[in-house]
Amino acid sequence: MAELSYREAVARGIAQEMRRDPMLVMLGEDIAGAGGVFKTTVGLLDEFGPSRIRDTPISEQAILGAAMGAAMTGIPVIAEIMFSDFIAVCFDILANEMAKSRYMTGGQMTVPVVVRTHNGGGSRFGAQHSQSVENWCMMIPGLKVVAPSNPGDVVGLLAAAIRDPDPVVFFEHKSLLATKAEVPDGEIIDTLGTAKVLREGRDCTIAALALMVPRAMEAAERLAAEGISAEVIDLRSLVPLDTQTILGSVEKTGRLYTVEENPRLCGWGAEIASLVGEEAFWNLDGPVIRISTPHIPLPSAENLEDLTIPSVDRIYETIKRTMD
Protein backbone atom coordinates (compact mmCIF):
# COMPACT_ATOMS: atom_id res chain seq x y z
CA MET A 1 0.00 0.00 0.00
CA ALA A 2 1.38 3.39 -1.00
CA GLU A 3 0.07 6.94 -0.84
CA LEU A 4 -0.21 8.32 -4.35
CA SER A 5 -1.42 11.61 -5.72
CA TYR A 6 -4.05 11.54 -8.44
CA ARG A 7 -1.41 12.59 -11.02
CA GLU A 8 0.97 9.86 -9.84
CA ALA A 9 -1.86 7.35 -10.13
CA VAL A 10 -2.28 8.26 -13.80
CA ALA A 11 1.39 7.45 -14.49
CA ARG A 12 1.14 4.24 -12.46
CA GLY A 13 -1.94 3.07 -14.37
CA ILE A 14 -0.29 3.74 -17.72
CA ALA A 15 2.94 2.01 -16.65
CA GLN A 16 1.03 -1.02 -15.38
CA GLU A 17 -0.62 -1.51 -18.75
CA MET A 18 2.48 -0.75 -20.83
CA ARG A 19 4.39 -3.43 -18.93
CA ARG A 20 1.57 -5.87 -19.59
CA ASP A 21 1.19 -5.09 -23.30
CA PRO A 22 4.40 -4.30 -25.23
CA MET A 23 2.30 -3.09 -28.19
CA LEU A 24 0.67 -0.26 -26.24
CA VAL A 25 1.89 3.23 -27.18
CA MET A 26 1.04 6.76 -26.04
CA LEU A 27 0.80 9.93 -28.11
CA GLY A 28 0.41 13.54 -26.99
CA GLU A 29 1.85 17.00 -26.58
CA ASP A 30 4.78 17.28 -24.13
CA ILE A 31 4.13 13.85 -22.60
CA ALA A 32 7.70 12.54 -23.02
CA GLY A 33 10.64 14.58 -21.72
CA ALA A 34 8.43 17.17 -20.05
CA GLY A 35 6.35 14.52 -18.26
CA GLY A 36 3.11 16.18 -19.36
CA VAL A 37 1.95 19.73 -18.81
CA PHE A 38 0.13 18.49 -15.68
CA LYS A 39 2.99 16.10 -14.76
CA THR A 40 0.85 13.00 -15.21
CA THR A 41 3.37 11.10 -17.36
CA VAL A 42 6.56 11.69 -15.37
CA GLY A 43 9.03 8.79 -15.63
CA LEU A 44 7.31 6.98 -18.50
CA LEU A 45 9.81 8.06 -21.15
CA ASP A 46 12.70 6.73 -19.05
CA GLU A 47 11.08 3.32 -18.68
CA PHE A 48 9.45 2.81 -22.06
CA GLY A 49 11.50 4.96 -24.43
CA PRO A 50 10.64 7.38 -27.25
CA SER A 51 9.21 4.70 -29.53
CA ARG A 52 6.32 4.11 -27.11
CA ILE A 53 6.02 7.52 -25.39
CA ARG A 54 5.78 9.85 -28.38
CA ASP A 55 5.62 13.63 -28.35
CA THR A 56 3.42 15.05 -31.09
CA PRO A 57 2.95 18.42 -32.79
CA ILE A 58 0.39 20.82 -31.35
CA SER A 59 -2.46 19.32 -33.35
CA GLU A 60 -5.35 17.48 -31.75
CA GLN A 61 -6.48 16.27 -35.15
CA ALA A 62 -3.05 14.77 -35.81
CA ILE A 63 -2.99 13.09 -32.39
CA LEU A 64 -6.36 11.37 -32.76
CA GLY A 65 -5.86 10.72 -36.48
CA ALA A 66 -2.58 8.90 -35.79
CA ALA A 67 -4.12 7.10 -32.81
CA MET A 68 -7.04 5.84 -34.85
CA GLY A 69 -4.83 4.76 -37.73
CA ALA A 70 -2.59 2.77 -35.38
CA ALA A 71 -5.56 1.24 -33.58
CA MET A 72 -7.09 0.11 -36.87
CA THR A 73 -3.96 -1.99 -37.47
CA GLY A 74 -4.18 -3.59 -34.01
CA ILE A 75 -1.90 -1.28 -32.02
CA PRO A 76 -3.66 -0.06 -28.84
CA VAL A 77 -3.08 3.64 -28.16
CA ILE A 78 -3.39 6.09 -25.30
CA ALA A 79 -3.87 9.55 -26.83
CA GLU A 80 -3.63 12.61 -24.61
CA ILE A 81 -5.60 15.76 -25.43
CA MET A 82 -4.06 18.31 -23.07
CA PHE A 83 -7.27 20.20 -22.22
CA SER A 84 -10.70 18.60 -22.66
CA ASP A 85 -11.92 21.84 -24.26
CA PHE A 86 -9.76 20.95 -27.29
CA ILE A 87 -11.78 17.82 -27.95
CA ALA A 88 -13.86 20.27 -29.98
CA VAL A 89 -10.92 20.64 -32.39
CA CYS A 90 -10.85 16.91 -33.18
CA PHE A 91 -14.50 16.07 -32.58
CA ASP A 92 -15.08 14.76 -36.08
CA ILE A 93 -12.43 12.05 -35.65
CA LEU A 94 -13.72 11.16 -32.19
CA ALA A 95 -17.47 11.28 -32.83
CA ASN A 96 -17.80 10.35 -36.51
CA GLU A 97 -14.85 8.02 -37.04
CA MET A 98 -13.68 6.30 -33.86
CA ALA A 99 -17.11 5.95 -32.32
CA LYS A 100 -18.73 4.46 -35.41
CA SER A 101 -16.05 2.18 -36.86
CA ARG A 102 -17.14 -1.02 -35.12
CA TYR A 103 -20.75 -0.46 -36.19
CA MET A 104 -19.96 0.54 -39.77
CA THR A 105 -17.69 -2.48 -40.31
CA GLY A 106 -20.17 -4.93 -38.84
CA GLY A 107 -17.82 -5.67 -35.95
CA GLN A 108 -14.87 -6.48 -38.19
CA MET A 109 -12.80 -3.59 -36.84
CA THR A 110 -12.34 -2.16 -33.38
CA VAL A 111 -10.59 1.04 -32.32
CA PRO A 112 -8.76 0.40 -29.02
CA VAL A 113 -7.97 4.02 -28.15
CA VAL A 114 -8.15 5.69 -24.75
CA VAL A 115 -8.40 9.46 -25.10
CA ARG A 116 -7.01 10.86 -21.85
CA THR A 117 -7.82 14.49 -21.22
CA HIS A 118 -7.72 17.03 -18.39
CA ASN A 119 -11.18 18.30 -17.53
CA GLY A 120 -12.98 20.83 -15.37
CA GLY A 121 -12.51 24.11 -13.59
CA GLY A 122 -11.00 25.41 -10.39
CA SER A 123 -7.65 26.43 -11.88
CA ARG A 124 -8.70 29.90 -13.11
CA PHE A 125 -7.87 29.04 -16.74
CA GLY A 126 -10.90 30.81 -18.19
CA ALA A 127 -13.70 29.92 -20.56
CA GLN A 128 -11.61 27.99 -23.12
CA HIS A 129 -9.52 25.90 -20.72
CA SER A 130 -11.82 25.14 -17.78
CA GLN A 131 -14.88 23.47 -19.21
CA SER A 132 -16.35 20.22 -17.97
CA VAL A 133 -17.29 18.48 -21.21
CA GLU A 134 -18.10 14.90 -20.29
CA ASN A 135 -21.67 15.48 -21.50
CA TRP A 136 -20.31 16.26 -25.00
CA CYS A 137 -18.95 12.72 -25.23
CA MET A 138 -21.78 11.03 -23.37
CA MET A 139 -24.18 11.82 -26.20
CA ILE A 140 -22.16 10.00 -28.89
CA PRO A 141 -23.13 6.36 -29.53
CA GLY A 142 -20.02 4.18 -29.51
CA LEU A 143 -17.97 6.17 -26.98
CA LYS A 144 -17.43 5.14 -23.39
CA VAL A 145 -16.99 7.93 -20.83
CA VAL A 146 -15.08 7.61 -17.54
CA ALA A 147 -14.26 10.22 -14.86
CA PRO A 148 -12.58 8.96 -11.67
CA SER A 149 -12.60 10.92 -8.42
CA ASN A 150 -9.65 9.38 -6.53
CA PRO A 151 -6.21 7.85 -7.15
CA GLY A 152 -7.26 4.22 -6.64
CA ASP A 153 -10.05 4.50 -9.17
CA VAL A 154 -7.69 6.26 -11.58
CA VAL A 155 -5.42 3.20 -11.73
CA GLY A 156 -8.17 0.58 -11.95
CA LEU A 157 -10.46 2.40 -14.35
CA LEU A 158 -7.57 3.44 -16.59
CA ALA A 159 -6.53 -0.21 -16.83
CA ALA A 160 -10.10 -1.22 -17.67
CA ALA A 161 -10.32 1.51 -20.30
CA ILE A 162 -7.04 0.47 -21.94
CA ARG A 163 -8.11 -3.17 -22.07
CA ASP A 164 -11.46 -2.28 -23.63
CA PRO A 165 -11.57 -2.86 -27.41
CA ASP A 166 -13.62 0.28 -28.06
CA PRO A 167 -12.78 4.00 -27.74
CA VAL A 168 -12.94 5.39 -24.21
CA VAL A 169 -12.70 9.06 -23.21
CA PHE A 170 -10.99 9.22 -19.82
CA PHE A 171 -11.47 12.53 -17.99
CA GLU A 172 -8.85 13.47 -15.39
CA HIS A 173 -9.97 16.41 -13.29
CA LYS A 174 -7.40 19.19 -13.04
CA SER A 175 -8.47 20.20 -9.53
CA LEU A 176 -7.99 16.64 -8.23
CA LEU A 177 -4.44 16.11 -9.51
CA ALA A 178 -2.75 16.99 -6.20
CA THR A 179 -5.14 14.99 -3.99
CA LYS A 180 -3.69 11.88 -2.36
CA ALA A 181 -4.94 8.51 -1.14
CA GLU A 182 -3.66 5.06 -0.24
CA VAL A 183 -3.53 2.78 -3.28
CA PRO A 184 -2.98 -1.01 -3.00
CA ASP A 185 0.21 -2.53 -4.35
CA GLY A 186 0.21 -4.88 -7.35
CA GLU A 187 -1.97 -4.93 -10.43
CA ILE A 188 -5.28 -3.10 -10.16
CA ILE A 189 -8.05 -3.69 -12.70
CA ASP A 190 -11.54 -2.26 -12.27
CA THR A 191 -14.77 -2.59 -14.25
CA LEU A 192 -16.28 0.13 -16.43
CA GLY A 193 -19.91 0.96 -15.80
CA THR A 194 -19.87 0.37 -12.05
CA ALA A 195 -20.74 3.14 -9.59
CA LYS A 196 -19.71 3.09 -5.93
CA VAL A 197 -21.83 3.97 -2.90
CA LEU A 198 -19.30 5.91 -0.84
CA ARG A 199 -21.67 6.76 2.00
CA GLU A 200 -24.84 4.97 3.04
CA GLY A 201 -27.90 7.10 3.79
CA ARG A 202 -31.65 6.88 4.28
CA ASP A 203 -33.10 10.33 3.49
CA CYS A 204 -31.73 11.29 0.08
CA THR A 205 -29.30 10.22 -2.64
CA ILE A 206 -26.55 12.44 -4.04
CA ALA A 207 -25.12 11.32 -7.40
CA ALA A 208 -21.82 13.00 -8.23
CA LEU A 209 -18.84 12.71 -10.57
CA ALA A 210 -15.12 13.57 -10.36
CA LEU A 211 -14.48 16.82 -8.39
CA MET A 212 -18.09 16.90 -7.24
CA VAL A 213 -17.64 13.63 -5.34
CA PRO A 214 -15.46 14.94 -2.48
CA ARG A 215 -17.64 18.05 -2.35
CA ALA A 216 -20.77 15.89 -2.08
CA MET A 217 -19.13 13.84 0.67
CA GLU A 218 -18.28 16.97 2.67
CA ALA A 219 -21.80 18.31 2.20
CA ALA A 220 -23.21 14.97 3.40
CA GLU A 221 -21.12 15.24 6.58
CA ARG A 222 -22.61 18.66 7.26
CA LEU A 223 -26.11 17.44 6.51
CA ALA A 224 -25.67 14.60 8.99
CA ALA A 225 -25.13 17.17 11.71
CA GLU A 226 -28.57 18.56 10.79
CA GLY A 227 -30.20 15.14 11.02
CA ILE A 228 -30.30 14.50 7.24
CA SER A 229 -28.82 11.16 6.21
CA ALA A 230 -27.50 11.45 2.65
CA GLU A 231 -26.31 8.55 0.52
CA VAL A 232 -23.47 9.51 -1.84
CA ILE A 233 -22.87 7.70 -5.12
CA ASP A 234 -19.68 8.17 -7.13
CA LEU A 235 -20.88 7.47 -10.67
CA ARG A 236 -17.30 7.00 -11.98
CA SER A 237 -18.59 6.16 -15.46
CA LEU A 238 -21.30 7.85 -17.52
CA VAL A 239 -21.15 5.35 -20.39
CA PRO A 240 -21.80 2.61 -19.40
CA LEU A 241 -24.00 4.06 -16.66
CA ASP A 242 -24.69 1.97 -13.56
CA THR A 243 -28.45 2.46 -13.54
CA GLN A 244 -29.09 -0.32 -11.03
CA THR A 245 -27.06 1.35 -8.28
CA ILE A 246 -28.80 4.68 -8.89
CA LEU A 247 -32.32 3.19 -8.97
CA GLY A 248 -31.64 0.99 -5.96
CA SER A 249 -30.52 3.98 -3.93
CA VAL A 250 -33.52 6.08 -4.94
CA GLU A 251 -35.84 3.22 -4.03
CA LYS A 252 -34.32 3.32 -0.54
CA THR A 253 -34.12 7.09 0.03
CA GLY A 254 -36.97 8.52 -2.07
CA ARG A 255 -35.02 11.65 -3.04
CA LEU A 256 -32.33 12.30 -5.67
CA TYR A 257 -29.88 15.17 -6.14
CA THR A 258 -27.36 15.25 -8.98
CA VAL A 259 -24.23 17.34 -8.54
CA GLU A 260 -22.67 18.11 -11.91
CA GLU A 261 -19.96 20.51 -13.03
CA ASN A 262 -20.96 20.61 -16.71
CA PRO A 263 -23.39 23.39 -17.76
CA ARG A 264 -26.96 22.71 -16.78
CA LEU A 265 -28.52 22.58 -20.26
CA CYS A 266 -28.27 18.97 -21.52
CA GLY A 267 -25.97 18.00 -18.66
CA TRP A 268 -25.64 14.37 -17.58
CA GLY A 269 -27.92 15.01 -14.61
CA ALA A 270 -30.82 15.54 -17.01
CA GLU A 271 -30.37 12.01 -18.37
CA ILE A 272 -30.34 10.55 -14.87
CA ALA A 273 -33.39 12.60 -13.87
CA SER A 274 -35.21 11.26 -16.92
CA LEU A 275 -34.17 7.70 -16.11
CA VAL A 276 -35.37 7.96 -12.52
CA GLY A 277 -38.61 9.63 -13.63
CA GLU A 278 -39.34 6.71 -15.97
CA GLU A 279 -38.12 3.82 -13.84
CA ALA A 280 -38.60 4.94 -10.23
CA PHE A 281 -41.32 7.61 -10.27
CA TRP A 282 -43.40 5.94 -7.57
CA ASN A 283 -40.38 5.69 -5.28
CA LEU A 284 -39.83 9.45 -5.33
CA ASP A 285 -40.98 11.62 -2.43
CA GLY A 286 -40.07 14.82 -4.27
CA PRO A 287 -38.69 16.09 -7.57
CA VAL A 288 -35.20 15.20 -8.77
CA ILE A 289 -33.08 18.29 -8.13
CA ARG A 290 -30.01 19.14 -10.20
CA ILE A 291 -27.20 21.15 -8.62
CA SER A 292 -25.12 22.32 -11.56
CA THR A 293 -23.09 25.02 -13.24
CA PRO A 294 -25.22 27.68 -14.99
CA HIS A 295 -25.42 27.68 -18.77
CA ILE A 296 -22.67 30.29 -19.18
CA PRO A 297 -19.00 30.34 -20.22
CA LEU A 298 -16.81 29.86 -17.16
CA PRO A 299 -15.27 33.07 -15.82
CA SER A 300 -11.58 33.22 -14.92
CA ALA A 301 -11.92 35.56 -11.94
CA GLU A 302 -11.57 33.53 -8.75
CA ASN A 303 -14.70 34.79 -7.04
CA LEU A 304 -16.85 34.36 -10.15
CA GLU A 305 -15.58 30.86 -10.97
CA ASP A 306 -16.20 29.81 -7.37
CA LEU A 307 -19.77 31.10 -7.58
CA THR A 308 -20.36 29.27 -10.84
CA ILE A 309 -19.16 25.73 -10.07
CA PRO A 310 -21.17 23.85 -7.40
CA SER A 311 -19.51 24.30 -4.01
CA VAL A 312 -19.87 22.38 -0.77
CA ASP A 313 -21.93 25.28 0.58
CA ARG A 314 -24.30 25.26 -2.41
CA ILE A 315 -24.75 21.49 -2.26
CA TYR A 316 -25.43 21.60 1.48
CA GLU A 317 -27.75 24.60 1.33
CA THR A 318 -29.77 23.29 -1.62
CA ILE A 319 -30.35 19.89 -0.02
CA LYS A 320 -31.05 21.35 3.42
CA ARG A 321 -33.58 23.84 2.03
CA THR A 322 -35.42 21.38 -0.21
CA MET A 323 -35.43 18.56 2.34
CA ASP A 324 -36.87 20.92 4.96
C-alpha positions in Angstrom: 0.0 0.0 0.0 1.4 3.4 -1.0 0.1 6.9 -0.8 -0.2 8.3 -4.3 -1.4 11.6 -5.7 -4.0 11.5 -8.4 -1.4 12.6 -11.0 1.0 9.9 -9.8 -1.9 7.3 -10.1 -2.3 8.3 -13.8 1.4 7.4 -14.5 1.1 4.2 -12.5 -1.9 3.1 -14.4 -0.3 3.7 -17.7 2.9 2.0 -16.7 1.0 -1.0 -15.4 -0.6 -1.5 -18.8 2.5 -0.7 -20.8 4.4 -3.4 -18.9 1.6 -5.9 -19.6 1.2 -5.1 -23.3 4.4 -4.3 -25.2 2.3 -3.1 -28.2 0.7 -0.3 -26.2 1.9 3.2 -27.2 1.0 6.8 -26.0 0.8 9.9 -28.1 0.4 13.5 -27.0 1.9 17.0 -26.6 4.8 17.3 -24.1 4.1 13.9 -22.6 7.7 12.5 -23.0 10.6 14.6 -21.7 8.4 17.2 -20.0 6.3 14.5 -18.3 3.1 16.2 -19.4 1.9 19.7 -18.8 0.1 18.5 -15.7 3.0 16.1 -14.8 0.8 13.0 -15.2 3.4 11.1 -17.4 6.6 11.7 -15.4 9.0 8.8 -15.6 7.3 7.0 -18.5 9.8 8.1 -21.1 12.7 6.7 -19.0 11.1 3.3 -18.7 9.5 2.8 -22.1 11.5 5.0 -24.4 10.6 7.4 -27.2 9.2 4.7 -29.5 6.3 4.1 -27.1 6.0 7.5 -25.4 5.8 9.9 -28.4 5.6 13.6 -28.3 3.4 15.1 -31.1 2.9 18.4 -32.8 0.4 20.8 -31.3 -2.5 19.3 -33.4 -5.4 17.5 -31.7 -6.5 16.3 -35.2 -3.0 14.8 -35.8 -3.0 13.1 -32.4 -6.4 11.4 -32.8 -5.9 10.7 -36.5 -2.6 8.9 -35.8 -4.1 7.1 -32.8 -7.0 5.8 -34.8 -4.8 4.8 -37.7 -2.6 2.8 -35.4 -5.6 1.2 -33.6 -7.1 0.1 -36.9 -4.0 -2.0 -37.5 -4.2 -3.6 -34.0 -1.9 -1.3 -32.0 -3.7 -0.1 -28.8 -3.1 3.6 -28.2 -3.4 6.1 -25.3 -3.9 9.6 -26.8 -3.6 12.6 -24.6 -5.6 15.8 -25.4 -4.1 18.3 -23.1 -7.3 20.2 -22.2 -10.7 18.6 -22.7 -11.9 21.8 -24.3 -9.8 21.0 -27.3 -11.8 17.8 -28.0 -13.9 20.3 -30.0 -10.9 20.6 -32.4 -10.8 16.9 -33.2 -14.5 16.1 -32.6 -15.1 14.8 -36.1 -12.4 12.1 -35.7 -13.7 11.2 -32.2 -17.5 11.3 -32.8 -17.8 10.4 -36.5 -14.8 8.0 -37.0 -13.7 6.3 -33.9 -17.1 5.9 -32.3 -18.7 4.5 -35.4 -16.0 2.2 -36.9 -17.1 -1.0 -35.1 -20.8 -0.5 -36.2 -20.0 0.5 -39.8 -17.7 -2.5 -40.3 -20.2 -4.9 -38.8 -17.8 -5.7 -36.0 -14.9 -6.5 -38.2 -12.8 -3.6 -36.8 -12.3 -2.2 -33.4 -10.6 1.0 -32.3 -8.8 0.4 -29.0 -8.0 4.0 -28.2 -8.1 5.7 -24.8 -8.4 9.5 -25.1 -7.0 10.9 -21.8 -7.8 14.5 -21.2 -7.7 17.0 -18.4 -11.2 18.3 -17.5 -13.0 20.8 -15.4 -12.5 24.1 -13.6 -11.0 25.4 -10.4 -7.7 26.4 -11.9 -8.7 29.9 -13.1 -7.9 29.0 -16.7 -10.9 30.8 -18.2 -13.7 29.9 -20.6 -11.6 28.0 -23.1 -9.5 25.9 -20.7 -11.8 25.1 -17.8 -14.9 23.5 -19.2 -16.4 20.2 -18.0 -17.3 18.5 -21.2 -18.1 14.9 -20.3 -21.7 15.5 -21.5 -20.3 16.3 -25.0 -19.0 12.7 -25.2 -21.8 11.0 -23.4 -24.2 11.8 -26.2 -22.2 10.0 -28.9 -23.1 6.4 -29.5 -20.0 4.2 -29.5 -18.0 6.2 -27.0 -17.4 5.1 -23.4 -17.0 7.9 -20.8 -15.1 7.6 -17.5 -14.3 10.2 -14.9 -12.6 9.0 -11.7 -12.6 10.9 -8.4 -9.6 9.4 -6.5 -6.2 7.8 -7.1 -7.3 4.2 -6.6 -10.0 4.5 -9.2 -7.7 6.3 -11.6 -5.4 3.2 -11.7 -8.2 0.6 -11.9 -10.5 2.4 -14.4 -7.6 3.4 -16.6 -6.5 -0.2 -16.8 -10.1 -1.2 -17.7 -10.3 1.5 -20.3 -7.0 0.5 -21.9 -8.1 -3.2 -22.1 -11.5 -2.3 -23.6 -11.6 -2.9 -27.4 -13.6 0.3 -28.1 -12.8 4.0 -27.7 -12.9 5.4 -24.2 -12.7 9.1 -23.2 -11.0 9.2 -19.8 -11.5 12.5 -18.0 -8.9 13.5 -15.4 -10.0 16.4 -13.3 -7.4 19.2 -13.0 -8.5 20.2 -9.5 -8.0 16.6 -8.2 -4.4 16.1 -9.5 -2.7 17.0 -6.2 -5.1 15.0 -4.0 -3.7 11.9 -2.4 -4.9 8.5 -1.1 -3.7 5.1 -0.2 -3.5 2.8 -3.3 -3.0 -1.0 -3.0 0.2 -2.5 -4.4 0.2 -4.9 -7.3 -2.0 -4.9 -10.4 -5.3 -3.1 -10.2 -8.0 -3.7 -12.7 -11.5 -2.3 -12.3 -14.8 -2.6 -14.2 -16.3 0.1 -16.4 -19.9 1.0 -15.8 -19.9 0.4 -12.0 -20.7 3.1 -9.6 -19.7 3.1 -5.9 -21.8 4.0 -2.9 -19.3 5.9 -0.8 -21.7 6.8 2.0 -24.8 5.0 3.0 -27.9 7.1 3.8 -31.6 6.9 4.3 -33.1 10.3 3.5 -31.7 11.3 0.1 -29.3 10.2 -2.6 -26.6 12.4 -4.0 -25.1 11.3 -7.4 -21.8 13.0 -8.2 -18.8 12.7 -10.6 -15.1 13.6 -10.4 -14.5 16.8 -8.4 -18.1 16.9 -7.2 -17.6 13.6 -5.3 -15.5 14.9 -2.5 -17.6 18.0 -2.3 -20.8 15.9 -2.1 -19.1 13.8 0.7 -18.3 17.0 2.7 -21.8 18.3 2.2 -23.2 15.0 3.4 -21.1 15.2 6.6 -22.6 18.7 7.3 -26.1 17.4 6.5 -25.7 14.6 9.0 -25.1 17.2 11.7 -28.6 18.6 10.8 -30.2 15.1 11.0 -30.3 14.5 7.2 -28.8 11.2 6.2 -27.5 11.4 2.7 -26.3 8.5 0.5 -23.5 9.5 -1.8 -22.9 7.7 -5.1 -19.7 8.2 -7.1 -20.9 7.5 -10.7 -17.3 7.0 -12.0 -18.6 6.2 -15.5 -21.3 7.9 -17.5 -21.2 5.3 -20.4 -21.8 2.6 -19.4 -24.0 4.1 -16.7 -24.7 2.0 -13.6 -28.4 2.5 -13.5 -29.1 -0.3 -11.0 -27.1 1.4 -8.3 -28.8 4.7 -8.9 -32.3 3.2 -9.0 -31.6 1.0 -6.0 -30.5 4.0 -3.9 -33.5 6.1 -4.9 -35.8 3.2 -4.0 -34.3 3.3 -0.5 -34.1 7.1 0.0 -37.0 8.5 -2.1 -35.0 11.6 -3.0 -32.3 12.3 -5.7 -29.9 15.2 -6.1 -27.4 15.3 -9.0 -24.2 17.3 -8.5 -22.7 18.1 -11.9 -20.0 20.5 -13.0 -21.0 20.6 -16.7 -23.4 23.4 -17.8 -27.0 22.7 -16.8 -28.5 22.6 -20.3 -28.3 19.0 -21.5 -26.0 18.0 -18.7 -25.6 14.4 -17.6 -27.9 15.0 -14.6 -30.8 15.5 -17.0 -30.4 12.0 -18.4 -30.3 10.5 -14.9 -33.4 12.6 -13.9 -35.2 11.3 -16.9 -34.2 7.7 -16.1 -35.4 8.0 -12.5 -38.6 9.6 -13.6 -39.3 6.7 -16.0 -38.1 3.8 -13.8 -38.6 4.9 -10.2 -41.3 7.6 -10.3 -43.4 5.9 -7.6 -40.4 5.7 -5.3 -39.8 9.5 -5.3 -41.0 11.6 -2.4 -40.1 14.8 -4.3 -38.7 16.1 -7.6 -35.2 15.2 -8.8 -33.1 18.3 -8.1 -30.0 19.1 -10.2 -27.2 21.2 -8.6 -25.1 22.3 -11.6 -23.1 25.0 -13.2 -25.2 27.7 -15.0 -25.4 27.7 -18.8 -22.7 30.3 -19.2 -19.0 30.3 -20.2 -16.8 29.9 -17.2 -15.3 33.1 -15.8 -11.6 33.2 -14.9 -11.9 35.6 -11.9 -11.6 33.5 -8.8 -14.7 34.8 -7.0 -16.8 34.4 -10.1 -15.6 30.9 -11.0 -16.2 29.8 -7.4 -19.8 31.1 -7.6 -20.4 29.3 -10.8 -19.2 25.7 -10.1 -21.2 23.9 -7.4 -19.5 24.3 -4.0 -19.9 22.4 -0.8 -21.9 25.3 0.6 -24.3 25.3 -2.4 -24.8 21.5 -2.3 -25.4 21.6 1.5 -27.8 24.6 1.3 -29.8 23.3 -1.6 -30.4 19.9 0.0 -31.1 21.4 3.4 -33.6 23.8 2.0 -35.4 21.4 -0.2 -35.4 18.6 2.3 -36.9 20.9 5.0 
